[in-house]
Structures are given as C-alpha cells and as structure tokens.
Amino acid sequence: METLNIAIPESLKVFALEQAFKAGFGDVSQYIGELIRADQRQAAEAVLEAEIIKGLRSGESTPMMDEDWRELHARIKRAPLSRPSGDGKVDTCQPPRSTYRKDC
C-alpha cells in the first residue's frame, strides 16, 4: 500500500475525521480511500453513459442475428478479465469485484 500526504485546512481535517468516525471507518485513510473509489465509480459511469449516448445517436438499430451474437461471444472470450489495480495499472488475475483485493 502506498502513502499519500496531503495538506488541508484544519476545518477539512476535522470534518474528515468526523465523517470517518460516523461512517464506521477504522481511520481517515479508509474514509479517503472510499471517497476516491466512489469518484472512480462515478467516472466509469460517466464513460459508460457517454458510450450509451453515442450508441443511441449512431443511427437506426438493426436486430441482432445469430452470427452477431456468436461474434460478440467470441470477442468476449478473447478479451482478458481485468480490473483496475490501486496503482492505475490493469490487473488481469481476477475478474472485477466490488472490493479490491491485491492478494490474487
């Protein structure tokens, strides 16, 4: 696990400590980590939403045929299972899961 030192005003430090305590985190680092993970999820959702909008604006859709489904399944099977690791690199040892564990 890496260390990150930040400088914040006393009022933010007090607020972070209070929020961490209220939410049941063991320490403020866990609270800050969860805030960052929530921001990552929000960013991923924004990318997904943009892709959905792009698809909706791409023109009239056509029905998926059996060959389309076979091609899609083949692409999925070829793609590595991946998830972001804590250092921004892709970790392909486990499928995505709701809580990140580095012990794969």
C-alpha positions, 0 to 999 in steps of 0.5 A: 500500500502506498502513502499519500500526504496531503495538506488541508485546512484544519476545518477539512481535517476535522470534518474528515475525521468526523465523517470517518468516525460516523461512517464506521471507518477504522481511520481517515485513510479508509474514509479517503480511500472510499471517497476516491473509489466512489469518484472512480465509480462515478467516472466509469459511469460517466464513460459508460453513459457517454458510450450509451449516448453515442450508441443511441445517436449512431443511427437506426438499430438493426436486430441482432442475428445469430452470427452477431451474437456468436461474434460478440461471444467470441470477442468476449472470450478473447478479451482478458478479465481485468480490473483496475489495480490501486496503482492505475495499472490493469490487473488481469488475475481476477475478474472485477469485484466490488472490493479490491483485493491485491492478494490474487 
